[in-house]
Amino acid sequence: MAMVSPVLPLIGGGTRGSSRHVGDLGQAVAQAVWDRSAAVFDYELGGPGVYSFEALMKLSAAEIHAAAFCCPIPLSAARCWAGGDLIA
């Protein structure tokens, strides 16, 4: 989204999460698919830190050398725009 617009919607605002490296995720999925004994395990694939959604969006934009202005949007407004189909 940051490649086409410098304004990024920040829906909900208070969401926090950890980053994931796509190579690690791909390796874990491949292992679970090809090694049947690995399919029964739970995998913790989060990165070492916990970030706000805004921080993750800004980190992602910086990685592709794009400007990122996060525009907070209340969840209720996002639900209206989505036609009420947004998961709470």
N, C-alpha and C positions, 0 to 999 in steps of 0.2 A: 504494500500500500504506500510505503514511503517513497517508492520509485515514481509514483504518479501524482502524489500530493504531499506538500510540506505539512499539511494539517492532518493529524492522526486522531481519530476518535478514541477517547479514553472512557469506555463504558463502565459504569459502576465505581471506578476509582480506587476502591480499597482492596482489590484483588492482589494477592501475593502468590508467588510461585518461584520455582527454581529453573535454571536454564538446563537445557539438554543438548549434548553434542550429537549431531545427526549420525556420525560414524559409530558412536557407542550404541545408539538406538538401533541402527541397522544390524550391527553385530549381534545384539541381544535377540532381535527378532529372528535373524537367520539361525542362530543357535537353537532357539525354541522350536523352529519349524523343522530343522534337519535332525536334531537330537531329541527323540521322543522323551527321554528321561528328563531333559531340561524343561519340558513344557509344563511340568507340575510345580515349578518354583515361582515365587513372586520375585519380581525384579525391581530394585530401587534404582531408577535411572536418572534421578535428579542430580544437578550439579552441586558444588560445595556451598553455595550461598543461596539465600532466599531474597528475592527482589520484589519490589512493587511492579505492577503491570506497566506503569509509566516508565520505570527504570528499564525494564526489558524492551519496551518499544524504542526508547532512546538509544540503548545499546545496539539494537538491531539496525536502526537507521544509521548510526555512526559507522557500523561495520560496512555498509554499502556507500558510505560518504554522502549521505542524504541529510537534508535539514529535517528536523522533527519538532513540530510544535504540537503538544498534546492538548486537545480540547476536551475538557471534562463534560461528559454527557450523563445525566441521571438515568438510572436503569429504567425508570418509568417512561421517560421520553424515548429511549431506545426501543422499548416494547411497543410503543405506539407506531414508530417508524417501521418496525418489523411486522406490524399487523397482529401483535399480541403473541407471536410464536417464539419469542425469545425465552430461553430456559432461565428460570429464576435461580 
